[in-house]
């Protein structure tokens, strides 16, 4: 208790707040940042990138084809569901007519 220890009340004013992450996480982030290439590294050399452009273009073309095929399959499934639902409605109407007749 503060009264037993002769402690007087006081105010604390915080001008700024610094949050420090765990040391392990900070060290890991620093190591990761050191591994990143800089703009001076060969990784960013524009002349070297031209060799891979054909491969990149081919990958883009392949992904576009995959996307088109998926779209066609989705549209076909929708059409099949629509046809199935129309057939079921027709069968229900015929069944109702037969039940009444």
Beta strands, then each sheet from edge to edge (+ up, - down):
end
